[in-house]
Amino acid sequence: MGDRAPFSSPDEAKAAAQASAQYTHAGATWKPVDLKPYLSGEVVRPEPTVGIVRADGLRLFYRGKEHAVIGEWESGKSWLAIASVVAELSAGNPVVYVHFEEADPTDTIERLQALGVLDQDILDRFTFVGPGEPAEAYAVAALLDPAPSLVVLDGINEAMSLHRLSPREEDAVALFRARLVKPFTAAGTAVLSLDHVVKDREKRDRSALGSIHKGNALTGSLIMLDNVAPFGRGQRGCSHVYVAKDRPGYLRRRGRSGKTPGKTYMGSLIVDDTRISVPFLELYFTEPGEKDTSTEPATTRDQADDAAVFTVVADIAAAGVQPVLRNVRARSGIGKDRVDNALARLVFDGRLTEQPGPNRRRLFSVAERSNDE
């Protein structure tokens, strides 16, 4: 990667890995911690300064902490990770992307370029690894020279399988974390793992697929993505972003509590590849309150879409007809994906209610409390 100086031998690299992980000798981690810096205020609770940037400037990840993003297939996990990579590269920081599901970097590079990253910046500061064998200490140490600000581990279950570890066993999760997470966090790197949720919606709760220890041991944040419009070429995809765990405690106060305990709504991740208004792909991370953000085109359009769709639902209901998704789409005149995104926001905000109808129809109505607003 760019001007990186390679280690002269695997032994030298292994020694560096051990030093970065603070395991210089047996029993080193059992030495009492010096508490004076904590009491004097020299050591303070970290704030999120790494990764994707929300419209109001908020970031989701902490330096030297472990994080995870979970969601269903095609919920935008990779897009959120790539947006985080772009933010770090733009700040002049080195980034490592370890992809356990794709050895070919073509898709990753295409997304970076689509988001405006220059080829020279990719060559200088971006490292892509598509491993097909378990990680040795010297290989991890090589990725720490220099220490990146962010490392993405894409495909955690594949990664654990590669290392012959079961994602459903707590001890296996701990062993994987010791091998591939702690060396990075000890060096001050933010680690971001991409994982899947369980298939059963009723059991999904706030956990990744496999052992609950995956989430319990996180030292940073656990982000959940709930897809409301599919991502794809030529489409405008959208997922709602939630914080399900925030150990340092900085993020939740910048979000909005929802109906599910422990889940805080942080906004919407939108990837617009329709290229109707502009000839390039657009990615936005909007805040839930959507305060005065007139300089953000995506937020302005979302506000207009919400108002238009709400009016359509109210007009249909006023005519004595039950607003059905198909009719709302037809009368809104802004494209079905944007209508679906607006409906999702309006339902979450409590301005509309949704209930299932016959033949799997989606029925909407104006919430009673919205009349008092």
N, C-alpha and C positions, 0 to 999 in steps of 0.2 A: 504494500500500500504506500504509494508515494515515496517519501524519503525515509521510511522506516529502516532502521539498521537491524538486520536479522541477528539472532543469537548465533554465536560461533559453534555451539554444540548443544545437543539435547540436554546434557547435564547442566549447562549454564542456564538454559531456559527453565529447567525444572527447579533449579535453585531460586530463580526469580519468581516463579509461581508460588513457591513455598513462602517466600518473603512477603509477597503481596497478600497472601492469605493469612499472614501473621502466625504461621506455624513454624517458627524457626527452630524450635526444639520441643521435645516431649514435655508436656505440662505447661507450656508457655501461656496457654489461654486460661490456666487456673491461677495465675498471679492476680492478687487483688488489684482492682481498678483504682487509679488515682482519682478521687472524687473532688479535689480542689477546683479544677477547671469547671466542673458542673455547678458547684456552689457559688463560684465567683461570677458566673455568667459568661465565662469565656467560651463554654460550649452551650449553644442554644438549640432549641428545637428547630429542625430544618423546615424550610418552606419549599413548595414545589417549583423548581426552576428548570426542569428538563422536559423536552418533548413538545407535543402538539400545543398550539396556542389558541385559546378560545378568543372570540371576538373582543372580549373585554381585557385580554392580556393574561388570563389565568392559564397556568399549565397544570398537568395532572401528575407529574412524576418527580421524585425526590432523588437528589444525588446520594449515592452510596446505599440505596435501598432497593428492595426487590418488589416488583409489581407484576400484575397479571391483567390481561384483557380476555374476557370470556364472552362467548356468544355462539349462536347457531352458525351453520354454514352460510357464507355470503352475507354476514351481518356487518361487514366492514372492518373486521379486526386488522387485516393486513393494511387497509387504507389508513386506519388510525396510526398503525406502526410506521408506515411510510411517511405520513405527515409529521410524525415525531422525528424521524430521521432527517427530513428536509429542514425542520426547525434547527436541529443541531448543526447540520452541515452549513446552513446559512449563517450560523453564529461563529463559524470557523473551527468547530470541534470535530474530532475524529469519531467515527461511529462504526460499530461492528454489527453485521446482520448474519446470524447463523440460521440457515433454513434447513430444517430436517425433513421437509416434504418435497423440496425442489432443489436439485443440484445445479440446475441451469439458472443463471441470474437474469435471463432475458426479461421476464415479467417485472422483476424488481427494478431493473434499470429503466425499463419503459415507463414505469410509474414515476420514478424520480425525475426523468426528463419531462414527463407530462406536467409535473408540478414546478417546472422551471429551474431545476438544478443543472448547473453547467457541467459539461463533461469533465473539465479539468478539476472541478471540485470533487467529482466522484472519484477520479483517479487519485487525487491527493489525500482525501480524508475518509473515503468509504471502503470498507472491507467486507466482502461477501464470502461466506463459507457454506458449502453444501456437503457436509460430512457423510461418509458411508461407513464409518468405523467409530468405535468408542473414543472419547477424548482422553488423551494422556496429558499429564501435567505440563509437559514442555509445549504442547500445542496450545493449551490455554494461555500459558505465559507469553507465547509469541503474539497472541492477540492483545496482550496488555502492554505492548511496546510500540507506541506510547499508550497509556491508559485512555480508553475512549470515554466520552461523556455518557454514551448510551450503548448498550448491547441489547439486541433483539434476539430472542430465542423463539423461532417460529415453528410451531408443531411440537408441543411438549410431550404428548403421548408417543409420537414417533421417536422423539429423542430418548425417552425412557426405554422404549423397546430396543432401540439401537444399543443401549447400554445394558440390555438384559435385565431391566428393572421393571417391576409391575407398578403402573400408576395407581393401582388400588391398594397398595400396601404402604403403610406409614413409614416403615423403615426404608423402603426403596425410595420414597420421595425424599427422605432426609439424606440418603446417600447421594442422590442425584444433585440435590441442592449443594452439598459439600463439594462436589466435583465441578459443577458448572455455574454456580451462582455466587457462592461466597468468595472465590478468588476475585471476581469483578467488583462486588460490593465493598470488599476490603480495600480496593484501590480507589474507591470513591465514584465508581461507575453506577449509573442507574440501570438496573436490569429489568427488561420488559419481556414477559413470557406471553405467548398467544396460545390459548387453550379453548377447548370446547365445553359446552354445558351438557348435562345429562339429557337424554332423549325424552324422558317422561316429564312433561311440563309441570305436573302436580308435585314432582319431587325435585324440580329444578332449583327452587329457592335461590340461594346466592352462592352456589358451589360449582366448581369445575368438575368435569368428568373424572371419576377416580376417587382417591382418598381425600377426605376432608382436610387432611394435613397440608394439602396443596395451598389452601387458602389460609389456614390457621397460622402458618409460619411466615406469612408475608410481612415484611417490615415496612412496606410502603402502602400503595393503594391497590384495591381490586376494582377494576372497571368492568361493568356489564353493558353489552350492546343489545338493544331490542330493535330488530329490523321492522320498519313500517313501509318501506318501498325498496324493491330489489336493486342491487348495484349491478351495473353491466355496461358494456359499450353502447353508446348512444342513449343511455338512460340517465335518469336523475334519481339516484338512490338516497335513502335517508334511514338512519338509525338513531334512536334515542340513547343517550349516554347516561349511565347511572354509576354512582360510587356505592359499592357494596361493603367496602372496608377502607378505612383511612387511618392507619395507626398513628402517624404524626399529628393528625387532627386538624389539618389546615383546610381541607377541601369542602367538607360538608357545609360549612357556614357560607360558602359561595354558591350553594345549590338550593334545591327546594325539595322538602320532604314530600313523599308520595304516600299512596295507600299501603304499600308493603313496608313493614318495619325494617329498618336497616338499609333501605335503598333510598339514595338521594339523587334526584334528577338534576343533571348537570347541563343539559342542553341537547342539541341535535347535531349529529355528524352528517353532512350533506356532500355528496360527490355528484356534480352535475356535468355529465358528458354529452348533453344534448347539443351543445354548441350552436344554440339558436341566437342568443343575444351577443355572444362572443365566440371567436373561432378557436377557443381552447378549453380544456377541461378546467373546472373550478371545484375547489374543495373548501368547505366552510365548517367551522365548529361554533355554533351560535349559543349564547347563554339562554337559560330558561325564561328569565324575566323579560328579555328583549327590551331593555331600557332605551334611552335615546341613543340609537346607533345609526343615525341617518347616513353616516359615511360608509356603512357596510352594506353593499348592494344586496347581498343574500338576505340579510335581516329585513331590509326594507320590503323586499318582494314577499318574504314570508308574512309580514304583517298585512300586506295588501291581500295576499291569498286567504289568510285567515278571515279577514273582514268580508271578502267576497263570498267565500264558502258559507260562512255563518249566515249571511243575508239570504243566500239561496235556500238553505235549510229552513230558515224562518219563513220565507215566502211560500215555500211548498206546504209547510205545516199550516200557515194561515189560510191556504186555499182548501183546507180540510183533507189533505192527502198526506199519507205517511211518507216522509222523506226516505227514499231508498237510495243506496249507493249509486246505482246506475243512473237514476234521475239527477242526483246531485252532480255527478260528473258531467252529464249532458248539458246542464243548465249553467255550470260555472264558467265554461269556456276558457279554461287555463291548462288543460292537459290533465289526464287522469292521475299521473304520479304526483303532481302538485296538489291536486284535490285530496288525494289520499294522505299526503303529508299534513295538509291543513286540518283535515278531519282528526288525525291522530293528535295533533297539538291541541285542538279545541276540546277534544274529549278529556285529555290529560288535564287541561286547565279547568275543567268542570263547566265549560260554557255549553257543551253539548253532551248528550248521553247516547250510548249505543247499546242495542240489544239485537240478538239473532232473530231472524224471521223465517218463514217457511222457505224451503228449497235453498237453504244456506244464504239467504239474503241478509244484508246488513242494514238495519233500520236505525235512523238517527232522529233525535228530537232536541228541541231547545231545553236546556236544564232550567228548572224553575227558579233557581237562585240567580240566574243571569238577568232576570227581569228587575232585580233590585240593584244591579251594578250601575 
